[in-house]
Amino acid sequence: MTDLRKLLAIPHDRLDAINAVLLDPDSRVMNDFLAVVAKYGTPEEINRKHRESRKLDNLLKKVEAKNADYVKDLKWLMEQRDREAFTTVAAYRTRVLGARAKGMTFADDFAVTIEASALQYFPWIRPMCERAIKDGTLVPGRFIAVRKMKESEEDGDLPAIVAALDIMGCSFVETLDTKGTDGSNPHLGGPATITGYFGGIGQPNDHALMWLDEFLYYYTNYGVQHVLNFNAGTILLAFLLYRLGVDINFKISVYFGSDNPYHALWIMTMAKLFSRDDGTTPLIGFNWSNSINNQTMELTAQFRKALGFEDVVRFEHHIVETWKSIVIQPYDRRAELVEIAGHVANISAKHEGGDVEVEQTRAHPSDILEYFRDKKEVIESGDWDNMQLNFMDKVDACNHTARALTEKGLSFIAAQRLHR
């Protein structure tokens, strides 16, 4: 076995060959990549534009231009945060455990990020926060948005959500429009051509560069730093962009179908290869396929740590899913999370649906396909309130996971500027 293992060592001349391709001035793929970047300036200029666009005052100006009522809600949110209206972590633990909480030591080194998906519309934020204040519950520490970016930009939701999540101290990730449902493959349609999608989500030909261009647009204009990534080509482009010095982040999407430790090793090997001299990588989230088990994360955690990524690359795992259109129900991985949370670090517990016992009673249960609906059509159909209720069910499910972790002496990360 030792002799066989030695055969796996990669000779230095292999790296020289890779560098020769990357540095070749006649390489069309590299020149096309650099040309997209150059549209936005040098890496230093791109980062400066990002920092300016992410400042709260500048975000509020963008919101004001689109929807002044949103500014009122953002100021309300800041007021509630500043007067410490939300429960503290200590008070939450006491509410769950009673007097036992004072004598317990919680596993803060293995804190699980509480995550809700998808936060589609800004007007859902205030009701969520009002309920948290009223009931002494938690606002999740991480959110995913999967709405059409141009639509969200036009009605002011995009800058308002970026501002709100910064105010709350939440991490979040956006989904760009170049995501395979934009007609990138003209030969594929709906269910009748579903097997055509099995080879990938759909970013053929020049769509990888279109994704890069779109990312840099929102990075420099709205401060969007963290997006979904589900194509091997765009993953490489993100690594290259970060290597140039642009401070973007991305997470592997569940749509990429990463379902075993060898797949993860391949991605993290590339992350290490293109990491910066300080050891950082733009890969900060790894959303597993729904099919994995705890052993998959345990095995991957071993080489994640060896590569220096334990504190950098978060494992994102679906605890519950939308009731319709994605998995066979019932689907509930909360008990498995509690089993692994005490010994595998940096996990995010993602709640894409409500709890099973709640979803099956809803006249309008959550549906993953609703992420792709136009806002106008949602309102005209009368489903706006239904979808907001679905979102609130997801937040409730987040709280149930936080309770389950707390009862076992485990720790969680909720909205860090709200829950002190």
C-alpha positions as CSV (number, residue, x, y, z in Angstrom):
1,M,0.0,0.0,0.0
2,T,2.9,2.4,0.8
3,D,4.4,1.8,-2.6
4,L,1.1,2.4,-4.3
5,R,0.5,5.6,-2.4
6,K,3.9,7.0,-3.6
7,L,2.7,6.7,-7.2
8,L,0.0,9.3,-6.5
9,A,2.6,12.1,-5.9
10,I,2.2,14.9,-8.6
11,P,5.6,15.8,-10.1
12,H,6.5,19.5,-10.3
13,D,6.7,19.4,-14.1
14,R,2.9,18.8,-14.2
15,L,2.4,22.1,-12.4
16,D,4.8,23.8,-14.9
17,A,2.6,22.5,-17.7
18,I,-0.5,24.0,-16.1
19,N,1.2,27.3,-15.6
20,A,2.3,27.3,-19.2
21,V,-1.3,27.2,-20.3
22,L,-2.4,29.9,-17.8
23,L,0.4,32.2,-18.7
24,D,0.3,31.7,-22.5
25,P,-0.3,35.1,-24.1
26,D,-1.9,33.4,-27.1
27,S,-4.3,31.4,-25.0
28,R,-7.8,32.3,-26.3
29,V,-9.6,31.0,-23.2
30,M,-7.4,33.0,-20.8
31,N,-7.5,36.1,-23.0
32,D,-11.3,36.0,-23.1
33,F,-11.4,35.6,-19.3
34,L,-9.0,38.6,-18.7
35,A,-11.0,40.7,-21.2
36,V,-14.2,40.3,-19.1
37,V,-12.3,41.3,-16.0
38,A,-10.7,44.3,-17.7
39,K,-14.2,45.7,-18.4
40,Y,-14.5,46.5,-14.7
41,G,-10.9,47.7,-14.1
42,T,-7.9,46.3,-12.3
43,P,-8.5,44.0,-9.3
44,E,-7.9,46.9,-7.0
45,E,-10.4,49.1,-8.8
46,I,-13.0,46.3,-8.8
47,N,-12.6,45.8,-5.1
48,R,-12.9,49.5,-4.4
49,K,-16.1,49.7,-6.4
50,H,-17.4,46.7,-4.4
51,R,-16.6,48.3,-1.1
52,E,-18.2,51.6,-2.1
53,S,-21.4,49.9,-3.4
54,R,-21.6,47.8,-0.2
55,K,-21.6,50.9,2.1
56,L,-25.0,51.2,3.8
57,D,-25.5,54.9,2.8
58,N,-24.9,54.0,-0.9
59,L,-27.3,51.0,-0.6
60,L,-29.9,53.2,0.9
61,K,-29.7,55.7,-1.9
62,K,-30.3,52.8,-4.4
63,V,-33.2,51.6,-2.4
64,E,-34.6,55.2,-2.1
65,A,-34.5,55.5,-5.9
66,K,-36.6,52.4,-6.3
67,N,-38.9,52.2,-3.2
68,A,-38.9,54.7,-0.4
69,D,-41.1,52.5,1.8
70,Y,-38.3,50.0,2.0
71,V,-36.0,52.7,3.5
72,K,-38.6,53.1,6.4
73,D,-38.4,49.3,7.0
74,L,-34.6,49.4,7.0
75,K,-34.5,52.2,9.5
76,W,-37.0,50.3,11.7
77,L,-34.8,47.3,11.5
78,M,-31.8,49.4,12.6
79,E,-33.8,50.8,15.5
80,Q,-34.8,47.4,16.7
81,R,-31.2,46.2,16.5
82,D,-29.8,49.2,18.3
83,R,-32.3,49.0,21.2
84,E,-31.5,45.3,21.5
85,A,-35.1,44.2,21.0
86,F,-34.1,40.7,20.0
87,T,-33.4,37.8,22.4
88,T,-29.8,37.3,23.4
89,V,-28.2,33.8,22.9
90,A,-28.0,33.4,26.6
91,A,-31.7,34.3,27.1
92,Y,-32.7,31.9,24.3
93,R,-30.8,29.1,25.9
94,T,-32.5,29.7,29.2
95,R,-35.8,29.7,27.5
96,V,-35.1,26.3,26.1
97,L,-33.3,24.7,29.0
98,G,-34.4,26.7,32.1
99,A,-32.0,26.9,35.0
100,R,-29.8,24.1,33.5
101,A,-28.5,26.6,30.9
102,K,-26.3,28.4,33.4
103,G,-24.3,25.4,34.3
104,M,-23.8,24.1,30.8
105,T,-20.8,24.5,28.5
106,F,-21.9,24.8,24.8
107,A,-19.8,23.5,21.9
108,D,-19.1,26.9,20.4
109,D,-16.1,25.7,18.4
110,F,-18.6,23.5,16.4
111,A,-21.4,26.1,16.1
112,V,-23.9,25.3,13.4
113,T,-25.0,28.2,11.1
114,I,-28.8,28.3,11.0
115,E,-29.8,28.9,7.3
116,A,-33.1,29.6,5.5
117,S,-33.7,29.4,1.8
118,A,-35.0,31.1,-0.1
119,L,-35.4,34.8,0.9
120,Q,-37.1,35.9,-2.3
121,Y,-38.6,39.3,-1.4
122,F,-37.6,42.1,0.9
123,P,-41.1,42.6,2.4
124,W,-40.8,39.2,4.1
125,I,-38.0,40.4,6.4
126,R,-40.0,42.7,8.7
127,P,-42.7,40.1,9.5
128,M,-39.9,37.6,10.3
129,C,-38.2,40.1,12.6
130,E,-41.4,41.2,14.3
131,R,-42.3,37.6,15.1
132,A,-38.7,37.0,16.5
133,I,-39.1,40.0,18.8
134,K,-42.5,39.1,19.9
135,D,-41.8,35.4,20.6
136,G,-38.2,35.6,21.6
137,T,-37.1,33.4,18.7
138,L,-34.2,33.5,16.4
139,V,-33.6,35.2,13.0
140,P,-31.4,32.8,11.0
141,G,-27.7,33.6,10.5
142,R,-27.7,32.9,6.8
143,F,-30.0,33.3,3.8
144,I,-30.1,32.2,0.2
145,A,-31.9,34.1,-2.6
146,V,-32.9,32.4,-5.8
147,R,-35.0,35.1,-7.4
148,K,-34.4,36.6,-10.9
149,M,-31.6,39.2,-10.3
150,K,-32.8,41.7,-12.9
151,E,-36.3,41.7,-11.5
152,S,-35.0,42.1,-7.9
153,E,-32.7,44.9,-9.0
154,E,-35.6,46.7,-10.8
155,D,-38.0,46.8,-7.8
156,G,-35.4,47.6,-5.2
157,D,-35.4,44.3,-3.4
158,L,-31.8,43.6,-4.3
159,P,-30.1,46.6,-2.5
160,A,-32.7,46.4,0.3
161,I,-31.9,42.8,1.0
162,V,-28.2,43.4,0.9
163,A,-28.6,46.3,3.3
164,A,-30.9,44.4,5.6
165,L,-28.7,41.3,5.9
166,D,-25.7,43.5,6.7
167,I,-27.8,45.3,9.4
168,M,-28.7,41.9,10.9
169,G,-25.2,40.5,10.6
170,C,-26.2,37.6,8.4
171,S,-24.3,36.0,5.6
172,F,-26.1,35.4,2.3
173,V,-25.7,34.2,-1.2
174,E,-27.4,35.3,-4.4
175,T,-28.2,33.2,-7.5
176,L,-27.2,34.8,-10.8
177,D,-29.5,34.8,-13.8
178,T,-27.0,32.8,-15.9
179,K,-27.9,29.6,-14.1
180,G,-29.1,27.2,-16.8
181,T,-32.8,28.2,-16.8
182,D,-32.1,31.2,-19.0
183,G,-32.3,29.3,-22.3
184,S,-28.6,28.7,-22.5
185,N,-29.3,25.3,-24.1
186,P,-31.9,26.0,-26.9
187,H,-32.5,22.2,-27.3
188,L,-33.9,21.7,-23.8
189,G,-37.3,22.6,-22.4
190,G,-39.3,21.2,-19.5
191,P,-40.0,17.6,-18.3
192,A,-40.2,16.2,-21.8
193,T,-36.4,16.9,-22.2
194,I,-35.4,16.4,-18.6
195,T,-32.7,13.8,-19.4
196,G,-30.9,16.4,-21.4
197,Y,-30.1,18.2,-18.1
198,F,-28.4,15.1,-16.6
199,G,-25.0,16.2,-18.0
200,G,-25.1,19.5,-16.2
201,I,-27.3,22.5,-15.2
202,G,-26.6,24.3,-18.4
203,Q,-23.9,26.9,-19.0
204,P,-22.6,25.9,-22.4
205,N,-20.3,27.7,-24.8
206,D,-19.9,31.4,-23.9
207,H,-22.3,31.3,-20.9
208,A,-19.5,30.7,-18.5
209,L,-18.1,34.2,-19.4
210,M,-21.6,35.6,-19.2
211,W,-21.8,34.3,-15.7
212,L,-18.5,36.0,-14.9
213,D,-19.6,39.3,-16.4
214,E,-22.9,39.2,-14.5
215,F,-21.1,38.4,-11.2
216,L,-18.7,41.4,-11.6
217,Y,-21.7,43.6,-12.5
218,Y,-23.5,42.9,-9.2
219,Y,-20.2,42.8,-7.3
220,T,-19.3,46.3,-8.3
221,N,-22.7,47.9,-8.4
222,Y,-24.6,46.3,-5.4
223,G,-21.9,44.8,-3.2
224,V,-23.0,41.3,-3.9
225,Q,-20.0,39.2,-2.9
226,H,-21.2,35.6,-2.6
227,V,-23.1,33.7,-5.3
228,L,-24.1,30.1,-6.1
229,N,-21.8,28.1,-8.4
230,F,-22.9,24.9,-10.1
231,N,-20.7,24.4,-13.2
232,A,-17.1,23.2,-13.3
233,G,-16.3,26.0,-15.8
234,T,-17.6,28.8,-13.7
235,I,-16.0,27.3,-10.6
236,L,-12.7,27.5,-12.3
237,L,-13.4,31.1,-13.4
238,A,-14.2,32.0,-9.8
239,F,-10.9,30.5,-8.6
240,L,-9.0,32.4,-11.3
241,L,-10.8,35.7,-10.5
242,Y,-9.9,35.3,-6.8
243,R,-6.3,34.5,-7.7
244,L,-6.1,37.8,-9.6
245,G,-7.0,39.6,-6.4
246,V,-10.8,40.1,-6.7
247,D,-12.4,39.4,-3.3
248,I,-15.4,37.4,-4.5
249,N,-16.8,34.3,-2.7
250,F,-19.0,31.5,-3.9
251,K,-20.6,28.3,-2.7
252,I,-21.1,25.0,-4.5
253,S,-24.8,24.7,-5.2
254,V,-26.8,21.6,-4.4
255,Y,-27.6,21.5,-8.1
256,F,-24.0,20.6,-8.8
257,G,-24.7,17.2,-7.2
258,S,-21.7,16.8,-5.0
259,D,-22.5,13.5,-3.4
260,N,-19.3,11.8,-2.3
261,P,-15.9,12.7,-0.6
262,Y,-13.9,12.1,-3.9
263,H,-16.0,14.8,-5.6
264,A,-15.3,17.1,-2.7
265,L,-11.6,16.2,-2.8
266,W,-11.5,17.2,-6.5
267,I,-13.1,20.6,-5.8
268,M,-10.9,21.3,-2.8
269,T,-7.8,20.3,-4.6
270,M,-8.5,22.9,-7.2
271,A,-9.3,25.4,-4.4
272,K,-5.9,24.7,-2.9
273,L,-4.1,24.9,-6.2
274,F,-5.6,28.4,-6.8
275,S,-5.5,29.6,-3.2
276,R,-3.8,32.9,-2.3
277,D,-0.6,33.1,-0.4
278,D,-2.5,33.6,2.8
279,G,-4.2,30.2,2.3
280,T,-7.7,31.6,1.5
281,T,-10.0,30.6,-1.3
282,P,-13.2,32.0,-2.7
283,L,-14.9,28.6,-2.0
284,I,-16.6,29.3,1.3
285,G,-19.6,27.1,1.1
286,F,-20.0,23.5,-0.1
287,N,-23.7,22.5,-0.5
288,W,-23.9,18.8,-0.5
289,S,-26.4,16.7,-2.5
290,N,-29.4,15.5,-0.5
291,S,-28.2,11.9,-1.0
292,I,-25.1,12.2,1.3
293,N,-24.9,10.8,4.8
294,N,-22.9,11.9,7.8
295,Q,-20.0,9.7,6.9
296,T,-19.5,11.7,3.7
297,M,-19.0,14.8,5.8
298,E,-16.8,13.1,8.3
299,L,-14.5,11.8,5.7
300,T,-14.4,15.1,3.8
301,A,-13.8,17.0,7.1
302,Q,-10.5,15.1,7.4
303,F,-8.9,16.4,4.2
304,R,-10.7,19.7,4.5
305,K,-8.7,20.3,7.7
306,A,-5.5,18.9,6.1
307,L,-5.8,21.4,3.3
308,G,-6.2,24.3,5.8
309,F,-9.9,24.9,4.9
310,E,-11.7,23.9,8.1
311,D,-12.5,27.5,9.0
312,V,-12.9,28.6,5.4
313,V,-15.2,26.1,3.6
314,R,-18.6,25.6,5.3
315,F,-20.4,22.4,4.8
316,E,-24.0,23.3,3.8
317,H,-26.5,20.5,4.4
318,H,-30.2,20.4,3.7
319,I,-32.1,19.6,6.9
320,V,-35.6,19.9,5.4
321,E,-36.7,20.5,1.8
322,T,-39.5,22.1,0.0
323,W,-42.5,19.8,0.1
324,K,-42.9,19.6,-3.7
325,S,-40.7,19.2,-6.7
326,I,-37.2,18.3,-5.3
327,V,-37.2,15.1,-3.0
328,I,-39.4,12.2,-1.9
329,Q,-41.2,13.3,1.2
330,P,-41.0,13.0,4.2
331,Y,-37.4,14.4,4.2
332,D,-36.0,15.4,7.6
333,R,-32.2,15.2,8.5
334,R,-32.4,17.1,11.8
335,A,-31.5,14.0,14.0
336,E,-28.5,13.3,11.8
337,L,-27.3,16.9,12.2
338,V,-27.4,16.7,15.9
339,E,-25.3,13.5,15.7
340,I,-22.5,15.1,13.7
341,A,-22.6,18.7,15.0
342,G,-20.5,18.0,18.0
343,H,-17.4,16.7,16.1
344,V,-17.5,18.2,12.6
345,A,-16.9,21.9,12.5
346,N,-18.3,24.6,10.3
347,I,-21.6,23.2,9.2
348,S,-24.6,25.2,8.0
349,A,-28.0,23.7,8.5
350,K,-30.1,24.7,5.5
351,H,-33.9,24.8,5.7
352,E,-35.4,24.8,2.3
353,G,-38.8,23.9,3.6
354,G,-40.9,23.8,6.7
355,D,-41.1,20.9,9.1
356,V,-42.7,17.8,7.7
357,E,-45.6,17.9,10.1
358,V,-46.4,21.5,9.1
359,E,-45.9,21.3,5.3
360,Q,-48.3,18.4,4.9
361,T,-51.1,20.4,6.4
362,R,-50.7,23.5,4.2
363,A,-53.2,24.2,1.5
364,H,-50.2,25.6,-0.4
365,P,-47.1,23.8,0.6
366,S,-43.6,25.0,-0.4
367,D,-42.5,24.2,-3.9
368,I,-39.0,24.6,-5.4
369,L,-40.4,25.6,-8.7
370,E,-41.8,28.8,-7.3
371,Y,-38.3,30.2,-7.2
372,F,-38.6,30.7,-10.9
373,R,-41.9,32.5,-11.0
374,D,-42.2,36.2,-12.0
375,K,-43.2,38.5,-9.1
376,K,-46.0,39.9,-11.1
377,E,-47.5,36.5,-11.8
378,V,-47.1,35.5,-8.1
379,I,-49.2,38.5,-7.0
380,E,-51.8,38.2,-9.8
381,S,-52.3,34.5,-8.9
382,G,-53.0,35.3,-5.3
383,D,-50.0,33.3,-4.0
384,W,-48.0,36.1,-2.4
385,D,-49.4,35.4,1.1
386,N,-49.0,31.7,0.6
387,M,-45.4,32.0,-0.3
388,Q,-44.7,34.3,2.6
389,L,-46.3,31.8,4.9
390,N,-44.0,29.1,3.4
391,F,-41.0,31.3,4.1
392,M,-42.1,31.8,7.7
393,D,-42.5,28.0,8.0
394,K,-38.8,27.7,7.0
395,V,-37.8,30.2,9.6
396,D,-39.8,28.2,12.2
397,A,-38.0,25.1,11.1
398,C,-34.7,26.9,11.6
399,N,-35.7,27.6,15.2
400,H,-36.7,24.0,15.8
401,T,-33.2,23.0,14.7
402,A,-31.6,25.6,17.0
403,R,-33.7,24.2,19.9
404,A,-32.6,20.6,19.1
405,L,-29.0,21.7,19.1
406,T,-29.4,23.6,22.3
407,E,-31.0,20.7,24.1
408,K,-27.9,18.6,23.3
409,G,-25.4,21.3,24.5
410,L,-24.5,22.2,20.9
411,S,-24.1,25.7,19.6
412,F,-25.6,27.7,16.7
413,I,-25.0,30.9,14.7
414,A,-28.1,33.1,14.3
415,A,-28.2,36.7,13.0
416,Q,-25.1,38.0,14.8
417,R,-26.0,41.6,15.1
418,L,-29.4,40.9,16.4
419,H,-28.7,38.1,18.9
420,R,-25.8,39.1,21.1
